[in-house]
Amino acid sequence: MAKIAALNDLIELNNDRVAGFEKAMQDIADENADLKELFQRYSGQSRRFSAELNTLVAAVGGDIETGNTVTGTLHRVWIDVKTLFGANDRLSILREAERGEDAIADAYNSVLSDGALGGEAVALVKEQAVAINNAHDEIKRLRDEADRSQNA
């Protein structure tokens, strides 16, 4: 059961990630169209990851999680509040995206380190974790560039 709970936690976090990127894409101005494309790609990535994790949960007879986490919902509300006050410039958007990527990367690392998964689940979660970490690194790199630009 710990295995199913861990996989469902990752499903929820991927659902949060999709919702977060979709929310961010709505608020991105034309001058940051490259971020829309990037966020669209990562949103699709998390949809695929959720589907793969759902398949694993179903294979072991578990109930599949379809919702979002409370933390993810609160994060999107915070993004809404920041948008109302005009904090939707490139650097702010990337800071929020990086914060979200930190959370999902930490969750993947935690699930992998707690040892609840076995066999096929470990292989899949490791593969997804690598992709999540790569996405985090790309967003961090873009955030660093935006930070240097703004402070130049």
N, C-alpha and C positions, 0 to 999 in steps of 0.2 A: 504493500500500500504506500510505503514511502516513495517508491519509484513512481507511482501514478501521481502522487501529490507533487513531486518534484517536476515531472513533465507538465502537469497542469499549470504549475507556477510559471514555467517558461512559456507556455501557450498564452497565458494572461499577459505576460510582459511583452510578447510579440504583438498581441492585440493592442496593447498600450502604445507600442512603438508605431504601429500603423496609424492609429488615431492621432498620435502626436505629430507625425510627419504630415498627415493630411491637414491637420489644423494649421500647421506652420505654412504649408503650401498656399492656403487660402489668404494668408496675411502677407505674403512676400510680394514686394513691388517688382515691377518689370526690370529694374536695373539688377536684380538678383535672380534672374531667370535660370541661371546655372544651378542655383540652390534648389529650385523647383524640380529640375531634372534629377538632381542627386537624391532629393528626398523621395521622389517618385520611385526611383530605383530601389532605395532602402525600404520603402513601404511594401513594394512587391516582394522583396527579399523576406520580410517578416511574414507576409501572407503565406509564402511557400514554406517557411520554417514552421508556422502554426499547423499547416496541413500535414507536414511530415510528422510532427509531434503528435497530432491527432491520430494518425495512422498507428503509431506505436501504442498509444493509450488504448485505442480500440482493440488492438491485437492481444492485449493482456486482459481484456474485459472490463476496463475502467470506464467511468463516466467522463466524457470529454468536456473540458472547460471552454465556454464560448464567450465569457465576459472579459472585463478589464479589472485591473486592481484599483483599490481606493487611492493609492499613491499616484497612479497614472492619471486618474480622473482629476485629482487635486493639482497635479502638474499642469494639465491642460487649462484648468481654471486660472492658474497663475500666468500662463502664457496669454490668456484672454485679458487679464488685468493689465499686464505689461503693454499689450497692444493698445488698450484704451489710452494709456498714458504716453504713447508714441515711442515705445522702446522696441520698434520692429526694424531697426537698422541691421545691416549685415552682421556686425559683431554681436549684437544682442541675440539675433536668431541663432547664430552659430554657438554662442555660449549655452543657450537653452538646449540646442540639439546635442551638444557635447555632454551636458548634464544627464540627459536621457540615455545617451550611449554609455556613459559611466555606469548607470544603474543596471542596464541590461547585461553589460559585460561582467559586472560584479556578480549578478545572479547566476550567469552561466558558470563562472569560475567557482562559485559556491556549490552549485549542484554537482559539478565535476569533482570537487574536493571532498564532499561529504560521503562519497562511496555508495550512495543508495542505488545507483544505476548499474546495470550489468549488460554485457554482450552488445547487441545491436544498438541499444539505447545510448551506451557510452560512446560508441563510434559516431553516431549521428550528432549527439550533443557536442562532442569535440569538434566535428566538422563545422557545425553551426557557430560554435564559439570562436573559431578562427575567423570566420567571415564577419562576425559581430566585432571582433577586435580590430580587423582591418577597416571596417566602416568607422569605428571610433577614431582610429588613427587618421583617416582621411578628413573627418570633420574637425579633429583637433588641429591638423595642419592648416586647414582653411581658416579656423578660428585664430590661430597664431598669425597668419598672413593678414587677416582683417585687423587684428590688434596692432600689428606693426604699422599698417597703413594709417590707421586712425591716430596713432601716436607719433607719426613721422612729421 
